[in-house]
Amino acid sequence: MAFADRNATALSYVAALSAVGFFGGLLALPWLVAGIPADYFVGPHRPVTRSPRTGRPLSPTVVWSGRIAKNLAGVTLVLAGVAMLVLPGQGVLTILAGVILTDMPGKRRFERAVVRRPVVLRTLNSLRRRRGAEPLRVD
């Protein structure tokens, strides 16, 4: 008996989850791009995280809790992406999303180099314009 025949139900669930993840990512992308602060890519350092309600800088406890959660989510996505390289799913895209979420040396310089490319900046600003966000600024 073939593997696919023995595991048809499990493979159906994996395929359905892969499809939901792929289309969910496509739907979430404009929202996520619009959420990037317009000045995020200006200067060599990340801007200070501020409260969207008051505009004041967030407390260090809140900032570090968020960074830890973001890095855990990034590592989880990288591991899931590696698994998807041999299972059905968008492995490379999932790994890329995980790398984007994690904090690592040289990541900011890499992000700025990618966003400075005219075709990338034009595409990101087009997505932002559709959501009513101001264009990204780069230096």
C-alpha atoms as one frame of an Amber mdcrd trajectory, in Angstrom:
protein
   0.000   0.000   0.000   1.362   3.427  -0.925   2.153   6.086   1.653  -0.433
   8.482   0.184  -3.165   5.848   0.390  -2.396   5.021   4.016  -2.237   8.693
   5.073  -4.840  10.305   2.827  -6.688  12.013   5.694  -3.539  13.460   7.269
  -2.283  14.646   3.886  -5.629  16.324   3.228  -5.353  18.232   6.517  -1.771
  19.269   5.761  -2.768  20.452   2.270  -5.726  22.414   3.663  -3.543  24.066
   6.317  -0.948  24.929   3.673  -3.595  26.559   1.484  -5.038  28.519   4.412
  -1.549  29.687   5.394  -0.674  30.725   1.857  -3.874  32.672   1.171  -3.929
  34.074   4.709  -0.423  35.394   4.151  -1.443  36.997   0.877  -4.384  38.719
   2.573  -2.307  39.833   5.588   0.608  41.231   3.566  -0.897  44.677   2.738
  -1.998  45.124   6.351   1.471  44.213   7.666   3.276  46.472   5.173   0.971
  49.374   6.063   1.836  48.864   9.737   5.545  49.623   9.213   6.321  53.146
  10.479   7.120  55.480   7.552  10.532  56.353   9.044  11.498  52.761   9.943
  14.242  52.582   7.287  15.727  56.034   8.012  19.017  55.964   9.900  21.186
  53.088  11.050  19.135  52.322  14.182  15.564  51.176  14.670  13.222  53.999
  15.818  12.023  54.051  19.429   8.871  52.000  19.911   6.011  54.312  20.876
   2.489  53.759  22.105  -0.007  54.157  19.260  -2.494  55.670  21.708  -0.344
  58.218  23.582   2.735  58.563  21.372   5.057  58.124  24.376   7.893  55.580
  24.365   6.879  52.175  25.708   8.354  50.861  28.939  11.403  48.574  28.609
   9.408  45.657  30.047   6.800  45.931  27.301   9.442  46.357  24.597  11.490
  43.336  25.744   8.403  41.155  26.197   7.362  41.984  22.647  10.843  41.295
  21.288  11.007  37.915  23.035   7.567  36.946  21.698   8.516  38.136  18.201
  11.762  36.144  18.228   9.991  33.008  19.471   7.436  33.374  16.671  10.276
  33.872  14.169  12.154  30.763  15.306   8.896  28.785  15.173   8.282  29.939
  11.597  11.840  29.067  10.554  11.465  25.559  12.005   8.047  25.147  10.366
   9.506  26.359   7.070  12.327  23.845   7.247   9.729  21.114   7.819   7.730
  22.430   4.850  10.723  21.958   2.592   9.922  18.239   2.679   6.198  18.496
   3.526   3.539  20.311   1.487   3.627  24.059   2.059   5.439  27.309   1.357
   8.731  26.400   3.043  10.958  29.136   1.621   8.381  31.880   2.239   7.811
  30.655   5.790  11.547  30.625   6.480  11.827  34.165   5.073   8.963  35.373
   7.292  10.659  33.792  10.310  13.997  35.423   9.525  12.281  38.798   9.163
  10.758  38.423  12.630  13.984  37.449  14.395  16.601  39.885  15.667  20.073
  39.013  14.405  23.297  40.884  13.641  23.292  42.570  10.235  19.536  42.193
   9.740  18.811  45.942   9.723  21.532  46.638   7.156  20.154  43.812   4.982
  16.558  45.104   5.293  17.605  48.621   4.321  19.593  47.336   1.331  16.575
  45.381   0.074  14.082  48.228   0.625  16.355  50.734  -1.163  15.918  48.813
  -4.408  13.527  50.903  -6.525  11.241  48.019  -7.516  10.882  46.864  -3.888
  10.257  50.377  -2.540   7.744  51.107  -5.298   5.859  47.868  -4.568   5.800
  48.432  -0.797   4.625  52.024  -1.205   1.918  50.891  -3.626   0.600  48.463
  -0.981   0.783  51.227   1.644  -1.051  53.714  -0.589  -3.956  51.259  -1.014
  -4.251  51.045   2.782  -4.038  54.845   3.227  -0.568  54.836   4.844   2.113
  57.402   4.005   5.010  56.187   1.825   8.120  54.644   3.362  11.136  56.945
   3.578  14.671  55.666   3.100  17.992  57.464   3.324
